[in-house]
Amino acid sequence: MAFRPVRLDDARDLARCLLEDKPNRWRHTVAVARRAEELAATIGDDDPRVLLAAAWLHDIGYADEAQDTGFHPLDGARYLDRRRWPARINALVAHHSGARFLAAERGLAGALAAYRLEQTPLSDALTYADQTVGPDGRRMTVHERMAEVLTRRGPDSPHTRAHHRRRPELLAVAARVTGRLARTASP
Ligand SMILES: [Fe+2]
């Protein structure tokens, strides 16, 4: 099966095309891509184009055209699969920001497991970028972001039900990324 090469312009253009009619979602996406650019120094010799492409594409599952199950990480990954995007990027989109904990609450763990769970400095950087940008593109801390999500989604949401399992993962990611940032900043 032929896959597309990673082209950042294509990733940004696809995200814009799919999300531009949702202004807050698009502002969030732009800010996450900018944040990911800043975090590229934390991924060692891994490919920053993969990080940035995944950042542009991570929320396309919210687009009307991509929606299927209603679970945006999975819908986004499946949309990219259909368009032959590289399997690594699709899997990063599927699993960003601790999606597996939310999938379990939605009965979609099996479907999500079709995508390889990557746990690397690059996947950490993607999640940390998403978790330090609010839904309207404003920068925030991981703690502020978790609180914002619980308020916005409500007490009966999968986010709230999964929070006790997802929170330690998001905090561990934040600790690893801030540690790597500190090491890249020190001489
Ligand atoms: Fe996001």
Backbone and ligand atoms as CSV (ligand in chain L), in Angstrom:
chain,resi,resn,atom,element,x,y,z
A,1,MET,N,N,0.848,-1.194,0.000
A,1,MET,CA,C,0.000,0.000,0.000
A,1,MET,C,C,0.888,1.252,0.000
A,2,ALA,N,N,0.629,2.183,-0.874
A,2,ALA,CA,C,1.455,3.393,-0.937
A,2,ALA,C,C,0.938,4.432,0.059
A,3,PHE,N,N,1.854,4.982,0.849
A,3,PHE,CA,C,1.489,6.043,1.779
A,3,PHE,C,C,2.019,7.369,1.260
A,4,ARG,N,N,1.311,8.437,1.667
A,4,ARG,CA,C,1.813,9.763,1.322
A,4,ARG,C,C,3.084,10.046,2.116
A,5,PRO,N,N,4.045,10.744,1.547
A,5,PRO,CA,C,5.153,11.247,2.373
A,5,PRO,C,C,4.621,12.330,3.304
A,6,VAL,N,N,5.381,12.631,4.358
A,6,VAL,CA,C,4.930,13.658,5.302
A,6,VAL,C,C,5.165,15.028,4.694
A,7,ARG,N,N,4.098,15.724,4.422
A,7,ARG,CA,C,4.220,17.081,3.881
A,7,ARG,C,C,3.429,18.018,4.778
A,8,LEU,N,N,4.182,18.924,5.406
A,8,LEU,CA,C,3.544,19.796,6.382
A,8,LEU,C,C,2.500,20.700,5.755
A,9,ASP,N,N,2.768,21.180,4.555
A,9,ASP,CA,C,1.788,22.041,3.887
A,9,ASP,C,C,0.472,21.295,3.696
A,10,ASP,N,N,0.577,20.013,3.328
A,10,ASP,CA,C,-0.637,19.219,3.137
A,10,ASP,C,C,-1.399,19.060,4.452
A,11,ALA,N,N,-0.643,18.823,5.531
A,11,ALA,CA,C,-1.282,18.635,6.836
A,11,ALA,C,C,-2.000,19.918,7.261
A,12,ARG,N,N,-1.320,21.052,7.145
A,12,ARG,CA,C,-1.935,22.323,7.537
A,12,ARG,C,C,-3.136,22.641,6.649
A,13,ASP,N,N,-2.990,22.421,5.348
A,13,ASP,CA,C,-4.086,22.749,4.426
A,13,ASP,C,C,-5.304,21.864,4.668
A,14,LEU,N,N,-5.054,20.581,4.950
A,14,LEU,CA,C,-6.180,19.682,5.222
A,14,LEU,C,C,-6.891,20.105,6.504
A,15,ALA,N,N,-6.122,20.410,7.537
A,15,ALA,CA,C,-6.733,20.834,8.800
A,15,ALA,C,C,-7.531,22.121,8.602
A,16,ARG,N,N,-6.976,23.059,7.861
A,16,ARG,CA,C,-7.679,24.320,7.627
A,16,ARG,C,C,-8.985,24.067,6.879
A,17,CYS,N,N,-8.894,23.254,5.852
A,17,CYS,CA,C,-10.064,22.952,5.026
A,17,CYS,C,C,-11.172,22.317,5.885
A,18,LEU,N,N,-10.785,21.439,6.807
A,18,LEU,CA,C,-11.783,20.692,7.587
A,18,LEU,C,C,-12.300,21.473,8.792
A,19,LEU,N,N,-11.467,22.379,9.340
A,19,LEU,CA,C,-11.814,22.993,10.634
A,19,LEU,C,C,-12.072,24.494,10.571
A,20,GLU,N,N,-11.850,25.095,9.406
A,20,GLU,CA,C,-11.948,26.556,9.336
A,20,GLU,C,C,-13.345,27.052,9.708
A,21,ASP,N,N,-14.365,26.228,9.481
A,21,ASP,CA,C,-15.727,26.663,9.818
A,21,ASP,C,C,-16.036,26.501,11.305
A,22,LYS,N,N,-15.038,26.049,12.067
A,22,LYS,CA,C,-15.187,25.972,13.525
A,22,LYS,C,C,-14.079,26.852,14.117
A,23,PRO,N,N,-14.328,28.160,14.236
A,23,PRO,CA,C,-13.244,29.116,14.525
A,23,PRO,C,C,-12.427,28.779,15.771
A,24,ASN,N,N,-13.101,28.398,16.849
A,24,ASN,CA,C,-12.328,28.075,18.056
A,24,ASN,C,C,-11.464,26.847,17.843
A,25,ARG,N,N,-11.993,25.838,17.192
A,25,ARG,CA,C,-11.228,24.604,16.954
A,25,ARG,C,C,-10.029,24.902,16.066
A,26,TRP,N,N,-10.223,25.779,15.089
A,26,TRP,CA,C,-9.110,26.133,14.211
A,26,TRP,C,C,-8.059,26.951,14.958
A,27,ARG,N,N,-8.508,27.898,15.796
A,27,ARG,CA,C,-7.547,28.676,16.605
A,27,ARG,C,C,-6.758,27.741,17.527
A,28,HIS,N,N,-7.454,26.779,18.126
A,28,HIS,CA,C,-6.782,25.794,18.986
A,28,HIS,C,C,-5.736,25.024,18.180
A,29,THR,N,N,-6.111,24.586,16.995
A,29,THR,CA,C,-5.204,23.778,16.172
A,29,THR,C,C,-3.955,24.575,15.796
A,30,VAL,N,N,-4.147,25.820,15.394
A,30,VAL,CA,C,-3.002,26.670,15.023
A,30,VAL,C,C,-2.067,26.825,16.228
A,31,ALA,N,N,-2.655,27.055,17.399
A,31,ALA,CA,C,-1.831,27.264,18.602
A,31,ALA,C,C,-1.124,25.966,19.013
A,32,VAL,N,N,-1.775,24.822,18.839
A,32,VAL,CA,C,-1.124,23.541,19.159
A,32,VAL,C,C,0.045,23.303,18.200
A,33,ALA,N,N,-0.129,23.638,16.940
A,33,ALA,CA,C,0.974,23.468,15.977
A,33,ALA,C,C,2.147,24.378,16.345
A,34,ARG,N,N,1.848,25.604,16.758
A,34,ARG,CA,C,2.926,26.528,17.190
A,34,ARG,C,C,3.635,25.975,18.427
A,35,ARG,N,N,2.837,25.480,19.344
A,35,ARG,CA,C,3.409,24.927,20.580
A,35,ARG,C,C,4.287,23.723,20.247
A,36,ALA,N,N,3.830,22.887,19.330
A,36,ALA,CA,C,4.608,21.705,18.935
A,36,ALA,C,C,5.940,22.127,18.322
A,37,GLU,N,N,5.913,23.205,17.561
A,37,GLU,CA,C,7.166,23.725,16.980
A,37,GLU,C,C,8.164,24.054,18.083
A,38,GLU,N,N,7.665,24.693,19.138
A,38,GLU,CA,C,8.542,25.052,20.267
A,38,GLU,C,C,9.089,23.809,20.975
A,39,LEU,N,N,8.306,22.720,20.912
A,39,LEU,CA,C,8.689,21.505,21.639
A,39,LEU,C,C,9.543,20.564,20.798
A,40,ALA,N,N,9.801,20.943,19.564
A,40,ALA,CA,C,10.561,20.055,18.674
A,40,ALA,C,C,11.945,19.757,19.245
A,41,ALA,N,N,12.465,20.687,20.044
A,41,ALA,CA,C,13.796,20.475,20.645
A,41,ALA,C,C,13.805,19.313,21.637
A,42,THR,N,N,12.620,18.859,22.056
A,42,THR,CA,C,12.561,17.802,23.078
A,42,THR,C,C,12.491,16.395,22.484
A,43,ILE,N,N,12.497,16.277,21.152
A,43,ILE,CA,C,12.262,14.939,20.563
A,43,ILE,C,C,13.552,14.284,20.069
A,44,GLY,N,N,14.691,14.840,20.464
A,44,GLY,CA,C,15.967,14.216,20.100
A,44,GLY,C,C,16.151,14.202,18.589
A,45,ASP,N,N,16.545,13.033,18.076
A,45,ASP,CA,C,16.786,12.972,16.630
A,45,ASP,C,C,15.579,12.420,15.868
A,46,ASP,N,N,14.431,12.414,16.506
A,46,ASP,CA,C,13.203,12.014,15.803
A,46,ASP,C,C,12.814,13.106,14.796
A,47,ASP,N,N,11.821,12.824,13.973
A,47,ASP,CA,C,11.499,13.698,12.837
A,47,ASP,C,C,10.486,14.782,13.235
A,48,PRO,N,N,10.920,16.042,13.283
A,48,PRO,CA,C,9.982,17.096,13.686
A,48,PRO,C,C,8.807,17.253,12.721
A,49,ARG,N,N,8.991,16.831,11.480
A,49,ARG,CA,C,7.858,16.933,10.535
A,49,ARG,C,C,6.700,16.035,10.956
A,50,VAL,N,N,7.033,14.884,11.548
A,50,VAL,CA,C,5.979,13.981,12.032
A,50,VAL,C,C,5.218,14.636,13.186
A,51,LEU,N,N,5.977,15.247,14.111
A,51,LEU,CA,C,5.330,15.942,15.234
A,51,LEU,C,C,4.414,17.054,14.733
A,52,LEU,N,N,4.924,17.867,13.826
A,52,LEU,CA,C,4.138,19.020,13.376
A,52,LEU,C,C,2.931,18.590,12.545
A,53,ALA,N,N,3.105,17.590,11.705
A,53,ALA,CA,C,1.965,17.096,10.920
A,53,ALA,C,C,0.884,16.557,11.855
A,54,ALA,N,N,1.299,15.793,12.868
A,54,ALA,CA,C,0.317,15.250,13.816
A,54,ALA,C,C,-0.367,16.379,14.597
A,55,ALA,N,N,0.396,17.429,14.902
A,55,ALA,CA,C,-0.198,18.563,15.623
A,55,ALA,C,C,-1.266,19.244,14.770
A,56,TRP,N,N,-0.971,19.461,13.505
A,56,TRP,CA,C,-1.968,20.078,12.621
A,56,TRP,C,C,-3.222,19.203,12.504
A,57,LEU,N,N,-3.008,17.892,12.502
A,57,LEU,CA,C,-4.106,16.969,12.173
A,57,LEU,C,C,-4.815,16.393,13.406
A,58,HIS,N,N,-4.329,16.679,14.614
A,58,HIS,CA,C,-4.786,15.893,15.762
A,58,HIS,C,C,-6.277,16.021,16.038
A,59,ASP,N,N,-6.883,17.144,15.655
A,59,ASP,CA,C,-8.306,17.340,15.973
A,59,ASP,C,C,-9.213,17.324,14.744
A,60,ILE,N,N,-8.744,16.833,13.618
A,60,ILE,CA,C,-9.625,16.853,12.431
A,60,ILE,C,C,-10.839,15.942,12.602
A,61,GLY,N,N,-10.774,15.034,13.574
A,61,GLY,CA,C,-11.932,14.171,13.839
A,61,GLY,C,C,-13.159,14.935,14.303
A,62,TYR,N,N,-12.992,16.217,14.660
A,62,TYR,CA,C,-14.142,17.056,15.009
A,62,TYR,C,C,-14.860,17.583,13.764
A,63,ALA,N,N,-14.217,17.485,12.605
A,63,ALA,CA,C,-14.822,18.027,11.385
A,63,ALA,C,C,-16.069,17.225,11.009
A,64,ASP,N,N,-17.073,17.916,10.499
A,64,ASP,CA,C,-18.324,17.241,10.108
A,64,ASP,C,C,-18.030,16.096,9.152
A,65,GLU,N,N,-17.127,16.358,8.214
A,65,GLU,CA,C,-16.816,15.373,7.177
A,65,GLU,C,C,-16.134,14.121,7.744
A,66,ALA,N,N,-15.474,14.261,8.874
A,66,ALA,CA,C,-14.707,13.137,9.431
A,66,ALA,C,C,-15.496,12.351,10.469
A,67,GLN,N,N,-16.572,12.933,10.994
A,67,GLN,CA,C,-17.243,12.309,12.137
A,67,GLN,C,C,-17.914,10.997,11.768
A,68,ASP,N,N,-17.700,10.012,12.650
A,68,ASP,CA,C,-18.295,8.689,12.439
A,68,ASP,C,C,-18.755,8.141,13.795
A,69,THR,N,N,-17.810,7.796,14.657
A,69,THR,CA,C,-18.178,7.288,15.980
A,69,THR,C,C,-18.517,8.419,16.945
A,70,GLY,N,N,-18.085,9.655,16.629
A,70,GLY,CA,C,-18.243,10.763,17.559
A,70,GLY,C,C,-17.069,10.886,18.527
A,71,PHE,N,N,-16.096,9.999,18.410
A,71,PHE,CA,C,-14.885,10.063,19.248
A,71,PHE,C,C,-13.772,10.592,18.358
A,72,HIS,N,N,-13.383,11.841,18.570
A,72,HIS,CA,C,-12.595,12.536,17.560
A,72,HIS,C,C,-11.202,11.951,17.303
A,73,PRO,N,N,-10.503,11.397,18.307
A,73,PRO,CA,C,-9.190,10.819,17.958
A,73,PRO,C,C,-9.321,9.651,16.977
A,74,LEU,N,N,-10.316,8.804,17.206
A,74,LEU,CA,C,-10.530,7.650,16.334
A,74,LEU,C,C,-11.059,8.085,14.960
A,75,ASP,N,N,-12.007,9.005,14.947
A,75,ASP,CA,C,-12.559,9.460,13.670
A,75,ASP,C,C,-11.487,10.150,12.827
A,76,GLY,N,N,-10.628,10.923,13.478
A,76,GLY,CA,C,-9.558,11.589,12.746
A,76,GLY,C,C,-8.570,10.595,12.158
A,77,ALA,N,N,-8.198,9.595,12.956
A,77,ALA,CA,C,-7.245,8.587,12.472
A,77,ALA,C,C,-7.834,7.798,11.301
A,78,ARG,N,N,-9.104,7.451,11.410
A,78,ARG,CA,C,-9.737,6.696,10.320
A,78,ARG,C,C,-9.840,7.543,9.048
A,79,TYR,N,N,-10.136,8.807,9.217
A,79,TYR,CA,C,-10.210,9.711,8.063
A,79,TYR,C,C,-8.850,9.754,7.351
A,80,LEU,N,N,-7.785,9.858,8.149
A,80,LEU,CA,C,-6.437,9.906,7.559
A,80,LEU,C,C,-6.072,8.567,6.915
A,81,ASP,N,N,-6.480,7.482,7.532
A,81,ASP,CA,C,-6.252,6.150,6.937
A,81,ASP,C,C,-6.855,6.074,5.537
A,82,ARG,N,N,-8.073,6.554,5.421
A,82,ARG,CA,C,-8.766,6.474,4.122
A,82,ARG,C,C,-8.039,7.272,3.056
A,83,ARG,N,N,-7.299,8.282,3.504
A,83,ARG,CA,C,-6.556,9.126,2.560
A,83,ARG,C,C,-5.072,8.775,2.503
A,84,ARG,N,N,-4.748,7.588,3.072
A,84,ARG,CA,C,-3.394,7.037,2.937
A,84,ARG,C,C,-2.305,7.899,3.573
A,85,TRP,N,N,-2.641,8.549,4.686
A,85,TRP,CA,C,-1.584,9.248,5.432
A,85,TRP,C,C,-0.704,8.213,6.112
A,86,PRO,N,N,0.519,8.558,6.455
A,86,PRO,CA,C,1.421,7.572,7.064
A,86,PRO,C,C,0.847,6.995,8.358
A,87,ALA,N,N,1.016,5.687,8.512
A,87,ALA,CA,C,0.421,4.986,9.655
A,87,ALA,C,C,0.876,5.578,10.985
A,88,ARG,N,N,2.112,6.049,11.051
A,88,ARG,CA,C,2.587,6.592,12.333
A,88,ARG,C,C,1.799,7.848,12.722
A,89,ILE,N,N,1.560,8.714,11.756
A,89,ILE,CA,C,0.815,9.946,12.055
A,89,ILE,C,C,-0.618,9.606,12.470
A,90,ASN,N,N,-1.233,8.670,11.769
A,90,ASN,CA,C,-2.612,8.311,12.085
A,90,ASN,C,C,-2.701,7.739,13.511
A,91,ALA,N,N,-1.697,6.938,13.878
A,91,ALA,CA,C,-1.694,6.352,15.216
A,91,ALA,C,C,-1.454,7.432,16.289
A,92,LEU,N,N,-0.603,8.403,15.975
A,92,LEU,CA,C,-0.393,9.512,16.919
A,92,LEU,C,C,-1.691,10.291,17.134
A,93,VAL,N,N,-2.416,10.526,16.051
A,93,VAL,CA,C,-3.708,11.216,16.155
A,93,VAL,C,C,-4.673,10.367,16.995
A,94,ALA,N,N,-4.707,9.055,16.737
A,94,ALA,CA,C,-5.633,8.165,17.448
A,94,ALA,C,C,-5.396,8.196,18.958
A,95,HIS,N,N,-4.135,8.291,19.364
A,95,HIS,CA,C,-3.800,8.119,20.785
A,95,HIS,C,C,-3.429,9.425,21.486
A,96,HIS,N,N,-3.589,10.563,20.824
A,96,HIS,CA,C,-3.105,11.790,21.469
A,96,HIS,C,C,-3.875,12.079,22.771
A,97,SER,N,N,-3.160,12.669,23.702
A,97,SER,CA,C,-3.757,13.160,24.959
A,97,SER,C,C,-4.486,12.077,25.751
A,98,GLY,N,N,-3.918,10.886,25.790
A,98,GLY,CA,C,-4.521,9.830,26.615
A,98,GLY,C,C,-5.867,9.349,26.100
A,99,ALA,N,N,-6.014,9.299,24.790
A,99,ALA,CA,C,-7.308,8.917,24.204
A,99,ALA,C,C,-7.755,7.528,24.636
A,100,ARG,N,N,-6.808,6.642,24.941
A,100,ARG,CA,C,-7.216,5.269,25.262
A,100,ARG,C,C,-8.064,5.211,26.535
A,101,PHE,N,N,-7.845,6.140,27.449
A,101,PHE,CA,C,-8.656,6.142,28.669
A,101,PHE,C,C,-10.095,6.576,28.374
A,102,LEU,N,N,-10.235,7.504,27.433
A,102,LEU,CA,C,-11.577,7.955,27.034
A,102,LEU,C,C,-12.267,6.903,26.183
A,103,ALA,N,N,-11.487,6.233,25.323
A,103,ALA,CA,C,-12.052,5.184,24.467
A,103,ALA,C,C,-12.665,4.080,25.324
A,104,ALA,N,N,-11.995,3.735,26.414
A,104,ALA,CA,C,-12.507,2.675,27.283
A,104,ALA,C,C,-13.878,3.056,27.840
A,105,GLU,N,N,-14.068,4.331,28.175
A,105,GLU,CA,C,-15.354,4.792,28.702
A,105,GLU,C,C,-16.438,4.800,27.629
A,106,ARG,N,N,-16.035,4.878,26.379
A,106,ARG,CA,C,-16.998,4.957,25.275
A,106,ARG,C,C,-17.225,3.618,24.596
A,107,GLY,N,N,-16.604,2.560,25.104
A,107,GLY,CA,C,-16.749,1.248,24.468
A,107,GLY,C,C,-16.000,1.156,23.150
A,108,LEU,N,N,-14.965,1.980,22.997
A,108,LEU,CA,C,-14.223,2.024,21.729
A,108,LEU,C,C,-12.760,1.595,21.905
A,109,ALA,N,N,-12.467,0.942,23.009
A,109,ALA,CA,C,-11.067,0.543,23.254
A,109,ALA,C,C,-10.571,-0.398,22.166
A,110,GLY,N,N,-11.414,-1.339,21.749
A,110,GLY,CA,C,-11.013,-2.299,20.718
A,110,GLY,C,C,-10.732,-1.603,19.396
A,111,ALA,N,N,-11.600,-0.665,19.044
A,111,ALA,CA,C,-11.409,0.063,17.781
A,111,ALA,C,C,-10.124,0.884,17.825
A,112,LEU,N,N,-9.858,1.511,18.961
A,112,LEU,CA,C,-8.654,2.343,19.060
A,112,LEU,C,C,-7.392,1.488,19.038
A,113,ALA,N,N,-7.514,0.268,19.559
A,113,ALA,CA,C,-6.352,-0.622,19.629
A,113,ALA,C,C,-5.859,-1.049,18.244
A,114,ALA,N,N,-6.619,-0.753,17.215
A,114,ALA,CA,C,-6.151,-1.015,15.856
A,114,ALA,C,C,-4.951,-0.124,15.522
A,115,TYR,N,N,-4.776,0.926,16.316
A,115,TYR,CA,C,-3.668,1.864,16.088
A,115,TYR,C,C,-2.597,1.637,17.156
A,116,ARG,N,N,-1.355,1.630,16.712
A,116,ARG,CA,C,-0.243,1.364,17.620
A,116,ARG,C,C,-0.073,2.513,18.612
A,117,LEU,N,N,0.021,2.141,19.875
A,117,LEU,CA,C,0.256,3.151,20.912
A,117,LEU,C,C,1.736,3.467,20.961
A,118,GLU,N,N,2.085,4.697,20.613
A,118,GLU,CA,C,3.489,5.135,20.654
A,118,GLU,C,C,3.723,5.892,21.956
A,119,GLN,N,N,4.793,5.570,22.650
A,119,GLN,CA,C,5.140,6.292,23.871
A,119,GLN,C,C,6.600,6.714,23.761
A,120,THR,N,N,6.803,7.849,23.155
A,120,THR,CA,C,8.132,8.376,22.845
A,120,THR,C,C,8.164,9.863,23.205
A,121,PRO,N,N,9.354,10.480,23.179
A,121,PRO,CA,C,9.391,11.934,23.364
A,121,PRO,C,C,8.509,12.674,22.347
A,122,LEU,N,N,8.379,12.128,21.140
A,122,LEU,CA,C,7.540,12.801,20.140
A,122,LEU,C,C,6.056,12.720,20.525
A,123,SER,N,N,5.596,11.547,20.933
A,123,SER,CA,C,4.176,11.449,21.322
A,123,SER,C,C,3.921,12.277,22.581
A,124,ASP,N,N,4.899,12.335,23.482
A,124,ASP,CA,C,4.766,13.208,24.665
A,124,ASP,C,C,4.616,14.673,24.235
A,125,ALA,N,N,5.435,15.092,23.273
A,125,ALA,CA,C,5.389,16.495,22.844
A,125,ALA,C,C,4.027,16.831,22.238
A,126,LEU,N,N,3.465,15.909,21.478
A,126,LEU,CA,C,2.145,16.154,20.886
A,126,LEU,C,C,1.091,16.322,21.979
A,127,THR,N,N,1.088,15.406,22.926
A,127,THR,CA,C,0.093,15.491,24.002
A,127,THR,C,C,0.305,16.744,24.839
A,128,TYR,N,N,1.552,17.054,25.139
A,128,TYR,CA,C,1.821,18.245,25.966
A,128,TYR,C,C,1.396,19.525,25.225
A,129,ALA,N,N,1.633,19.571,23.922
A,129,ALA,CA,C,1.183,20.736,23.143
A,129,ALA,C,C,-0.333,20.877,23.248
A,130,ASP,N,N,-1.049,19.777,23.085
A,130,ASP,CA,C,-2.515,19.825,23.147
A,130,ASP,C,C,-3.007,20.182,24.540
A,131,GLN,N,N,-2.276,19.737,25.546
A,131,GLN,CA,C,-2.716,19.934,26.931
A,131,GLN,C,C,-2.249,21.250,27.529
A,132,THR,N,N,-1.570,22.065,26.745
A,132,THR,CA,C,-1.182,23.397,27.240
A,132,THR,C,C,-1.770,24.498,26.359
A,133,VAL,N,N,-2.771,24.128,25.569
A,133,VAL,CA,C,-3.510,25.091,24.745
A,133,VAL,C,C,-4.996,24.831,24.977
A,134,GLY,N,N,-5.725,25.876,25.337
A,134,GLY,CA,C,-7.155,25.722,25.595
A,134,GLY,C,C,-7.966,25.588,24.322
A,135,PRO,N,N,-9.275,25.383,24.477
A,135,PRO,CA,C,-10.130,25.133,23.312
A,135,PRO,C,C,-10.259,26.328,22.370
A,136,ASP,N,N,-9.860,27.521,22.841
A,136,ASP,CA,C,-9.912,28.700,21.977
A,136,ASP,C,C,-8.508,29.157,21.566
A,137,GLY,N,N,-7.501,28.342,21.850
A,137,GLY,CA,C,-6.145,28.675,21.428
A,137,GLY,C,C,-5.302,29.363,22.475
A,138,ARG,N,N,-5.897,29.632,23.646
A,138,ARG,CA,C,-5.145,30.314,24.703
A,138,ARG,C,C,-4.198,29.340,25.392
A,139,ARG,N,N,-2.993,29.821,25.701
A,139,ARG,CA,C,-2.040,29.002,26.452
A,139,ARG,C,C,-2.537,28.791,27.876
A,140,MET,N,N,-2.331,27.614,28.411
A,140,MET,CA,C,-2.666,27.337,29.808
A,140,MET,C,C,-1.783,26.221,30.339
A,141,THR,N,N,-1.817,26.052,31.651
A,141,THR,CA,C,-1.055,24.952,32.232
A,141,THR,C,C,-1.855,23.651,32.058
A,142,VAL,N,N,-1.170,22.531,32.269
A,142,VAL,CA,C,-1.850,21.241,32.180
A,142,VAL,C,C,-2.956,21.158,33.241
A,143,HIS,N,N,-2.705,21.674,34.427
A,143,HIS,CA,C,-3.729,21.653,35.485
A,143,HIS,C,C,-4.938,22.497,35.080
A,144,GLU,N,N,-4.680,23.686,34.510
A,144,GLU,CA,C,-5.801,24.523,34.056
A,144,GLU,C,C,-6.581,23.824,32.944
A,145,ARG,N,N,-5.859,23.153,32.075
A,145,ARG,CA,C,-6.503,22.468,30.946
A,145,ARG,C,C,-7.379,21.311,31.437
A,146,MET,N,N,-6.872,20.550,32.392
A,146,MET,CA,C,-7.675,19.440,32.906
A,146,MET,C,C,-8.936,19.974,33.592
A,147,ALA,N,N,-8.800,21.045,34.346
A,147,ALA,CA,C,-9.962,21.622,35.021
A,147,ALA,C,C,-10.959,22.165,34.001
A,148,GLU,N,N,-10.442,22.806,32.972
A,148,GLU,CA,C,-11.300,23.361,31.915
A,148,GLU,C,C,-12.107,22.260,31.230
A,149,VAL,N,N,-11.455,21.143,30.951
A,149,VAL,CA,C,-12.131,20.033,30.267
A,149,VAL,C,C,-13.252,19.471,31.138
A,150,LEU,N,N,-12.979,19.293,32.426
A,150,LEU,CA,C,-13.998,18.727,33.314
A,150,LEU,C,C,-15.210,19.650,33.396
A,151,THR,N,N,-14.960,20.964,33.460
A,151,THR,CA,C,-16.065,21.926,33.518
A,151,THR,C,C,-16.847,21.924,32.210
A,152,ARG,N,N,-16.133,21.945,31.107
A,152,ARG,CA,C,-16.785,22.040,29.793
A,152,ARG,C,C,-17.543,20.769,29.455
A,153,ARG,N,N,-16.986,19.608,29.791
A,153,ARG,CA,C,-17.620,18.339,29.412
A,153,ARG,C,C,-18.721,17.911,30.368
A,154,GLY,N,N,-18.602,18.301,31.618
A,154,GLY,CA,C,-19.665,17.991,32.578
A,154,GLY,C,C,-19.428,16.721,33.377
A,155,PRO,N,N,-20.202,16.570,34.470
A,155,PRO,CA,C,-19.931,15.495,35.435
A,155,PRO,C,C,-20.203,14.088,34.908
A,156,ASP,N,N,-21.068,13.942,33.918
A,156,ASP,CA,C,-21.398,12.594,33.432
A,156,ASP,C,C,-20.624,12.218,32.169
A,157,SER,N,N,-19.656,13.024,31.803
A,157,SER,CA,C,-18.961,12.804,30.534
A,157,SER,C,C,-17.898,11.716,30.650
A,158,PRO,N,N,-17.522,11.095,29.523
A,158,PRO,CA,C,-16.393,10.163,29.538
A,158,PRO,C,C,-15.127,10.810,30.090
A,159,HIS,N,N,-14.920,12.108,29.806
A,159,HIS,CA,C,-13.733,12.804,30.323
A,159,HIS,C,C,-13.708,12.768,31.847
A,160,THR,N,N,-14.842,13.031,32.451
A,160,THR,CA,C,-14.894,13.057,33.908
A,160,THR,C,C,-14.770,11.643,34.467
A,161,ARG,N,N,-15.443,10.685,33.838
A,161,ARG,CA,C,-15.375,9.304,34.344
A,161,ARG,C,C,-13.961,8.732,34.211
A,162,ALA,N,N,-13.240,9.152,33.165
A,162,ALA,CA,C,-11.888,8.620,32.928
A,162,ALA,C,C,-10.806,9.425,33.636
A,163,HIS,N,N,-11.209,10.536,34.263
A,163,HIS,CA,C,-10.203,11.485,34.751
A,163,HIS,C,C,-9.196,10.856,35.712
A,164,HIS,N,N,-9.653,9.996,36.622
A,164,HIS,CA,C,-8.726,9.445,37.640
A,164,HIS,C,C,-7.679,8.540,37.001
A,165,ARG,N,N,-7.986,7.993,35.814
A,165,ARG,CA,C,-6.968,7.178,35.129
A,165,ARG,C,C,-6.146,8.022,34.153
A,166,ARG,N,N,-6.767,9.009,33.549
A,166,ARG,CA,C,-6.084,9.816,32.528
A,166,ARG,C,C,-5.163,10.864,33.159
A,167,ARG,N,N,-5.564,11.402,34.308
A,167,ARG,CA,C,-4.801,12.481,34.943
A,167,ARG,C,C,-3.342,12.096,35.199
A,168,PRO,N,N,-3.071,10.920,35.820
A,168,PRO,CA,C,-1.659,10.582,36.061
A,168,PRO,C,C,-0.845,10.500,34.778
A,169,GLU,N,N,-1.481,10.031,33.719
A,169,GLU,CA,C,-0.770,9.945,32.434
A,169,GLU,C,C,-0.420,11.348,31.923
A,170,LEU,N,N,-1.381,12.267,31.970
A,170,LEU,CA,C,-1.121,13.620,31.463
A,170,LEU,C,C,-0.068,14.328,32.319
A,171,LEU,N,N,-0.109,14.101,33.610
A,171,LEU,CA,C,0.896,14.731,34.483
A,171,LEU,C,C,2.281,14.125,34.255
A,172,ALA,N,N,2.327,12.814,34.012
A,172,ALA,CA,C,3.627,12.175,33.739
A,172,ALA,C,C,4.209,12.695,32.422
A,173,VAL,N,N,3.358,12.850,31.420
A,173,VAL,CA,C,3.811,13.420,30.145
A,173,VAL,C,C,4.364,14.825,30.383
A,174,ALA,N,N,3.619,15.639,31.131
A,174,ALA,CA,C,4.051,17.021,31.393
A,174,ALA,C,C,5.402,17.043,32.100
A,175,ALA,N,N,5.585,16.149,33.065
A,175,ALA,CA,C,6.856,16.115,33.808
A,175,ALA,C,C,8.004,15.732,32.875
A,176,ARG,N,N,7.759,14.749,32.012
A,176,ARG,CA,C,8.833,14.335,31.089
A,176,ARG,C,C,9.178,15.468,30.120
A,177,VAL,N,N,8.161,16.122,29.560
A,177,VAL,CA,C,8.436,17.161,28.558
A,177,VAL,C,C,9.107,18.378,29.206
A,178,THR,N,N,8.642,18.789,30.367
A,178,THR,CA,C,9.279,19.955,30.995
A,178,THR,C,C,10.717,19.627,31.401
A,179,GLY,N,N,10.956,18.382,31.798
A,179,GLY,CA,C,12.334,17.954,32.082
A,179,GLY,C,C,13.212,18.033,30.832
A,180,ARG,N,N,12.676,17.557,29.726
A,180,ARG,CA,C,13.459,17.623,28.473
A,180,ARG,C,C,13.678,19.073,28.054
A,181,LEU,N,N,12.670,19.902,28.229
A,181,LEU,CA,C,12.823,21.332,27.884
A,181,LEU,C,C,13.925,21.957,28.714
A,182,ALA,N,N,13.925,21.643,30.014
A,182,ALA,CA,C,14.944,22.220,30.905
A,182,ALA,C,C,16.329,21.781,30.472
A,183,ARG,N,N,16.440,20.506,30.081
A,183,ARG,CA,C,17.766,20.015,29.665
A,183,ARG,C,C,18.199,20.655,28.357
A,184,THR,N,N,17.258,20.924,27.440
A,184,THR,CA,C,17.664,21.570,26.180
A,184,THR,C,C,18.035,23.027,26.421
A,185,ALA,N,N,17.468,23.633,27.481
A,185,ALA,CA,C,17.749,25.054,27.762
A,185,ALA,C,C,19.072,25.237,28.485
A,186,SER,N,N,19.504,24.194,29.234
A,186,SER,CA,C,20.742,24.364,30.016
A,186,SER,C,C,21.957,24.101,29.121
A,187,PRO,N,N,23.077,24.807,29.390
A,187,PRO,CA,C,24.245,24.690,28.531
A,187,PRO,C,C,24.893,23.313,28.633
L,1,LIG,FE,FE,-6.685,19.373,20.596
